[in-house]
Amino acid sequence: MEPIYGKNNKEELPLEYYLAKFKEGDPQEMAARCALPYDGARFTIRLMGETFTISHPDFAIQGGREPTNPERILFLRYLLDGRYTEPDGSYLTYREFPWGEVYLQQFTGRCIKRFAFSYGFKPEVLKQVMAKLPARAIKRGDVGFELTLMDGLTMQLTLWLGDD
């Protein structure tokens, strides 16, 4: 296989890969599995309170703003592999997801440690960031928030403040 130069392996290559799979996929099956409205041409999907429509098979996205490549990848991964389940009020840690143990080290480095480093001594900054999102404060840790990422998928972010 020839090396690919000039491509962003973190975003561009995965985006190309998932786009090809999306174009081949059955939109009716995706809509049913993900419990998303589909009008025969476009899915309607919500991300952090914003509504987007995604056409099939060309993956043209319309919404109040242009989504980022990581958001595009999230949409594609959900449409290709996601499965809506009714919320039951319980929460899972990352490790408890079926693939959680496999990527736990990466998740810890890219998410948990960055979150703690960014806000562990600056809870007011976290509160300012969360105020810009459709998040609500919860009584967990020293500072906690709940955020609906997508319909049926609510996340809780819990921060324990740093100490000496």
C-alpha positions in Angstrom: 0.0 0.0 0.0 1.4 3.4 -0.9 1.9 5.9 1.9 -0.5 8.8 1.9 1.1 12.2 2.3 -0.5 15.5 2.9 -3.6 13.9 4.6 -4.6 14.5 8.2 -4.8 10.9 9.6 -6.8 12.1 12.5 -9.7 13.6 10.5 -9.4 13.5 6.7 -8.6 9.8 6.3 -11.3 8.6 8.7 -13.8 11.0 7.1 -13.1 9.6 3.6 -13.4 6.0 4.9 -16.7 6.6 6.6 -18.1 8.6 3.8 -17.5 5.7 1.4 -19.3 3.3 3.8 -22.2 5.8 4.3 -22.8 6.1 0.5 -23.1 2.3 0.3 -25.4 2.1 3.4 -29.2 1.6 3.5 -30.6 4.9 4.7 -33.9 3.3 5.9 -32.0 0.8 8.0 -29.8 3.6 9.5 -32.9 5.7 10.3 -34.7 2.8 12.0 -31.6 1.6 14.0 -30.8 5.2 15.1 -34.4 6.3 15.6 -33.9 9.3 13.4 -36.4 11.0 11.2 -35.8 10.3 7.5 -37.9 11.9 4.8 -36.6 9.7 1.9 -33.7 12.0 1.2 -32.5 13.5 4.5 -31.9 12.5 8.1 -32.6 14.9 10.9 -30.2 14.7 13.8 -29.6 16.9 16.8 -26.1 17.6 18.3 -25.9 19.5 21.6 -29.2 21.2 20.9 -28.6 22.1 17.3 -30.6 20.5 14.5 -28.9 19.3 11.3 -30.2 17.6 8.2 -27.9 15.1 6.4 -28.7 14.0 2.9 -28.1 10.5 1.6 -26.0 9.4 -0.3 -24.0 12.7 -0.7 -23.7 13.6 3.0 -24.6 17.2 2.4 -25.2 18.8 5.8 -27.4 21.7 6.5 -27.9 23.5 9.9 -27.3 26.8 11.6 -23.6 26.4 11.1 -21.0 24.4 9.2 -20.1 21.3 11.3 -16.4 20.5 12.1 -14.7 17.4 10.7 -14.9 15.7 14.1 -18.6 16.4 14.2 -19.0 15.0 10.7 -17.2 11.9 11.7 -19.4 11.6 14.8 -22.5 11.8 12.6 -21.1 9.2 10.2 -20.1 6.8 13.0 -23.5 7.1 14.6 -25.4 6.6 11.3 -23.2 3.6 10.4 -22.8 1.9 13.8 -25.0 3.6 16.3 -28.1 2.2 17.9 -30.7 4.2 19.7 -31.9 2.8 23.0 -34.4 4.4 25.3 -32.7 6.2 28.2 -33.2 4.4 31.6 -31.7 7.0 33.8 -28.4 5.1 34.4 -25.0 6.2 33.3 -22.0 4.2 32.2 -18.3 5.0 32.6 -16.3 4.9 29.4 -14.8 1.6 30.5 -18.2 0.0 30.7 -19.0 0.5 27.0 -18.4 -2.6 24.9 -15.1 -1.2 23.4 -14.2 0.9 26.4 -11.4 -1.2 27.7 -9.7 -1.3 24.3 -9.5 2.6 24.1 -9.4 3.4 27.8 -5.7 4.5 27.7 -6.3 6.8 24.8 -9.6 8.2 26.3 -7.8 8.8 29.6 -5.0 10.8 27.9 -7.1 12.6 25.4 -10.1 13.4 27.5 -9.9 12.8 31.2 -6.4 14.2 31.8 -7.0 17.1 29.4 -10.2 17.9 31.2 -8.5 17.8 34.6 -5.5 19.8 33.4 -7.7 22.4 31.7 -10.2 23.0 34.5 -8.8 21.3 37.7 -7.7 24.7 39.1 -10.2 26.8 37.1 -13.7 25.8 37.8 -15.0 29.2 36.8 -13.7 28.7 33.3 -15.5 25.4 33.1 -18.7 27.1 34.2 -18.3 29.8 31.5 -17.8 27.1 28.8 -20.8 25.1 30.0 -22.9 28.3 30.1 -22.4 28.5 26.3 -23.7 25.0 25.8 -27.1 23.5 26.5 -25.7 22.0 29.7 -27.2 22.1 33.2 -25.4 22.0 36.5 -25.7 18.9 38.6 -24.6 18.0 42.1 -21.7 15.7 41.4 -18.0 16.1 42.4 -16.9 19.7 43.1 -18.4 20.9 39.8 -20.7 18.8 37.6 -22.7 19.3 34.4 -25.1 17.2 32.3 -25.1 17.7 28.6 -27.3 16.0 26.0 -24.9 15.2 23.2 -27.5 13.6 20.9 -31.1 12.6 21.5 -31.0 9.7 23.8 -27.3 10.2 24.8 -26.7 12.4 27.8 -23.2 12.8 29.3 -22.2 13.9 32.7 -19.0 15.7 33.3 -17.7 15.6 36.8 -14.7 17.7 38.1 -12.9 17.3 41.3 -10.8 20.3 42.0 -7.1 20.0 42.3 -5.3 20.3 45.6 -1.8 20.5 46.9 
